């Protein structure tokens, strides 16, 4: 993850359009940003839209224990390669919720797209908490290699999703890559899902290697109730798993609805000694061998 502290200035609290001056400011930079909380607290009510041909764009970014909070209507729109709607790192916390929380659109013609990135430190964990969110990630046509993520937790990170929908669509591609709805790396990651619908559509191309995961956990704790995950992929290489638990993963879920469709698809896999999946009430339906 890029550290943008020395490269992007603080912006006004409420922004509903990109001004010409803002576009000029970022035209010479590799990334574009809308609202930045670097050790500060900002109110984020309003609409945020970042577009451009550069890479590493983002709408909301909180770092160094910065806070971005909203209890009103908000919507985020990103259109750039390697872009993100939300970035919380080094103790950054972003909380969006309340009536009218809008749709997050993330589209890209490049690789490395992550709608939500969360990465903290041992002394400064990071948090993203969303209530009533509708998140749509459409990756379009990808020419190069690279993974795509709906949500990435990269250590000392917490994700809370309530009454929310997350869709990740990989489109077509010309190379090998992996697609994740939610993925964890590093350690001390925590995920809470309540009344959440997650849909992951892998590539529609069949000639390339692709692993597709609804949720892939390692060194993480997942809890949730009323969680629906749907996974599809046309690729006939590698595995597809609705819920995958690697080393140090613990998952406790109730009222689940897991569905998988495509070659080599699997429902739930527990891949390491000591990892535990506890599933209470619900259904798992897949149409291919694990």
Buried (B, 14 or more C-beta within 10 A) or exposed (E): BBEBBEEBEEBEBEBEEBEEEBEEBBEEBBBBBBBBBBBEEBBBBBBBBBBBEBBBBBBBBBBBBBBBBBBBBBBBBBBBBBBBBBBBBBBBBBBBBBEEBBEBBBBBBBBBBBBBBBBBBEEBBBBBBBBBBBBBBBBBBBEEBBBBBBBBBBBBBBBBBBBBBBBBBBBBBBBBBBBBBBBBBBBBBBBBBBBBBBBBBBBBBEEBBBBBBBBBBBBBBBBBBBBBBBBBBBBBBBBBBBBBBBBBBBBBBBBBBBBBBBBBBBBBBBBEEEBEBEBEEBEBEBEBEE
